[in-house]
């Protein structure tokens, strides 16, 4: 996965544009992470690229959940981001967090979640308080996506290194045994032992 800065992607003065741009950025990061895990070129993929047939934001989150598993709190954060993004993107009268909280059916729940997660970080008297809470939500999700992709790449590297090391050890061992005067007997014993282990596994 490409190494990107963990800073907020967009701090556009227009709140609606800021939220939509950040949501798009998160969606692309998710596509990138899934592409890394599945070893596919996500940008040219029918499922994760930019075509009209690409999966929705929610479907991509569900795939991450299937691949990695998400704890309840993280699922709530992804859901909160989706709800905020959808309201600002599809309801013209929602142009502020106050409007979001008052107009949306789940507005009170979104407000409560943002306060619970990030209320102790900022001065809640600030007119930008909920914008800063939203930025913190974005940072948490970005952090998870990078950790997920990073852990996957580490596991791949470990497995690859282990397998390569085992093959190298086997090759060196074989070369050394060949030097012994009784190498044919040793190889015969090794093959017999391998057959026994194979039968035990069946």
SULTAZI-V79376 format. One line per field, one symbol per residue. ss: DSSP state (H for helix, E for strand, - for the rest). A space follows every 10 residues. Layout:
# SULTAZI-V79376
ss=???
This chain:
# SULTAZI-V79376
ss=---------- ----HHHHHH HHHHHHHHHH HHHHHHHH-- -HHH------ ------HHHH HHHHHHH--- -HHHHHHHHH HHHHHHHHHH ------HHHH HHH---HHHH HHHHHHHH-- --------HH HHHHHHHHHH HHHHHHHHHH HHHHHHHHHH HHHHHHHHHH HHHHHHHHH- --HHHHHHHH HHHHHHHHHH H-
